[in-house]
Amino acid sequence: MKTKIKVFRAIHNITQAELAEKLDVTRQTINAIEAGKYAPSVELALRMSKMFNVTVNEIFQLDDE
């Protein structure tokens, strides 16, 4: 899965730690998602999309797309 979390973090000027705190997860979780080593739960993906005010599909894409 490809992710644009890093891009949206840059647009909103927030660190991994700040994003993690806002989403009530660890910084390591955000790091793992950005690195493609961990797929977030549906709930976490939806919370991210709400926070960045974009669709889940704008943040995440399957590798074959």
Secondary structure by P-SEA (a helix, b strand, c coil): cccaaaaaaaaacccaaaaaaaacccaaaaaaaaaccccccaaaaaaaaaaaccccccccccccc
